[in-house]
Amino acid sequence: MRSAYDWRPLLLASLFLVACSAVPALPLMAAETAPGPTAGETAVGLTGDDTAAAARKVSGDSGAAVVAVRLVVKLRMVVEGREMDESERTDEIRATVIDPSGLAVCSLSEVDPSRQMDLMMAEDPGYRFEAEIVDVKILQPGGKEIPAKVVLRDRDLDLAFIRPVEAPSEPMPAIDLTNSAEPQVLDQIVVLGRLGAVGNRVPSVALDRVQAIVEKPRTFYITGLETWMTGLGCPVFTLDGAAVGVLVVRAVPSVSSGGAGPYGDATPVVLPAADILEAAEQAPQ
């Protein structure tokens, strides 16, 4: 059975609502009592022009490592063991190349949405979602498409690793996850992205700040909406170009009361570079 069922608006709306509620504004009292930067300066002692120049340098050094990936995904909804709905659609997501061989990391929630959909329906175990990846292409400037495949999935970290089917003829631009940093709360960060087809897929860059750091059960960073709006799978850096991590989704099963939103407790987070590097070591060649 085929339908026009589309899971992405539901998932994106869920993340947006939760992100808005889960990342509170800084307390007014702190703003009144803590000395702030002088006019034209940032909290790290750089002028606005210096900060912009630093962000542009990060983008120039690493922006080419952010790639567009076109996916053809078949999603099935199973109710009480019976397939009730099936849809196939083509989506474009973002990934970050982390090795010159073309190995790239992206958010598993965008590659395989079945887990996020299952979490949203956790209170009704009769519903189950299944996703099948039909086709993967890495889109390069100039219109070249590189056939690729998903080589590793980590559901706990919300990571998917993709690799070109055939080794590229020349090394692909990649970020160095070993050159990493651990920012503190309110440190400024640089978020690299890539626009969609309407923007000719040119590189994009945004500035944001770390709003919170969660350390248990594992470390991840909560940022402002500038980071989330850049897109899942996009990398985050410090102003001096050290890798902080990649934007993914952190989610737990939906609850009927006390949850963060109507579609379960899910929010975009920055997963540290060290965790991504460790997971990448398991990716098949």
Secondary structure, DSSP 8 states (H G I E B T S, - for coil): -------HHHHHHHHHHHHHHHS----HHHHHHS----TTB-TTS-BHHHHHHHHHHHHHHHGGGEEEEEEEEEEEEEETTEEEEEEEEEEEEEEEE-STT--EEEEHHHH-THHHHHHHTTT-TTEEEEEEEEEEEEE-TTS-EEEEEEEEEETTTTEEEEEESS--SS------TTSB----TT-EEEEEEE--GGGTT-EEEEEEEEEEEE-SSS-EEEE-HHHHHH-TT-EEEETTS-EEEEEEEEEE---SSS-SSTT-EEEEEEEEHHHHHHHHTTS--
